[in-house]
Structures are given as structure tokens and as C-alpha cells.
């Protein structure tokens, strides 16, 4: 199966966790996974991935920065 099992996730969040719809939809997938007991999450970031992110999104100083 590809994608998310929305009916299953909604049942787990709304019925299982007792979340209100607005609370459910405001969660990130990582937060929902943690609340459902999956503390593993995704694979950790490796150095090469960090370097690629740093190149793509370099830290820059804005005119209001010191």
C-alpha cells in the first residue's frame, strides 16, 4: 500500500488518543507517530545529508542581525 492509511490514522488519533479533529490535523506525522508509541522515528541524519542541507540553506545574516 502506498501513502498514508488515513482512516486508520484518524481512528487511532481520534478514538484511540481522544484527540479533537483540530488537534489531530495540527500534528506533524512525527508527533503522531510518537504519540502512538513509535519512538524510533526516521533514520538519523548522516554527515553527508547535513552538509547538503547546509549548502542548500546557508546561514546568512539579515540586516537586523548583529
C-alpha positions in Angstrom: 0.0 0.0 0.0 1.3 3.4 -0.9 0.7 6.6 1.1 -1.0 7.0 4.4 -3.7 4.9 5.9 -5.8 8.0 6.7 -8.8 6.1 8.1 -6.6 4.0 10.4 -4.6 7.1 11.5 -7.7 9.1 12.2 -9.2 6.2 14.2 -6.0 5.9 16.2 -5.8 9.6 16.8 -9.5 10.5 17.4 -10.7 7.3 19.1 -7.5 5.8 20.5 -5.9 9.0 21.7 -9.0 11.0 22.2 -7.8 13.9 20.1 -10.2 16.5 18.8 -10.2 16.9 15.0 -8.3 20.2 15.1 -5.7 18.7 17.4 -5.3 15.7 15.1 -4.8 17.8 12.0 -2.4 20.2 13.7 0.1 17.3 14.5 3.0 16.6 12.3 3.4 12.9 11.2 6.4 12.6 13.6 4.4 13.9 16.5 1.5 11.5 15.7 4.0 8.6 15.4 5.5 9.5 18.8 2.0 9.7 20.4 1.1 6.3 19.0 4.2 4.8 20.6 6.6 4.7 17.7 9.6 6.4 19.3 12.0 5.2 16.6 11.0 7.8 14.1 13.1 8.0 10.9 16.7 7.3 10.3 19.2 9.8 11.9 20.8 12.4 9.7 24.3 11.5 8.5 27.1 13.9 7.9 26.7 14.0 4.1 23.0 14.8 4.4 23.8 17.6 6.9 26.4 19.0 4.5 23.9 19.0 1.7 21.4 20.8 3.8 24.0 23.4 4.9 24.8 24.1 1.2 21.2 24.4 0.2 20.2 26.6 3.2 23.3 28.5 4.3 23.1 30.7 7.4 23.1 34.3 6.5 22.8 37.4 8.5 19.9 39.7 7.9 20.1 43.5 8.2 18.7 43.3 11.7 21.2 40.7 12.9 24.3 41.8 14.9 
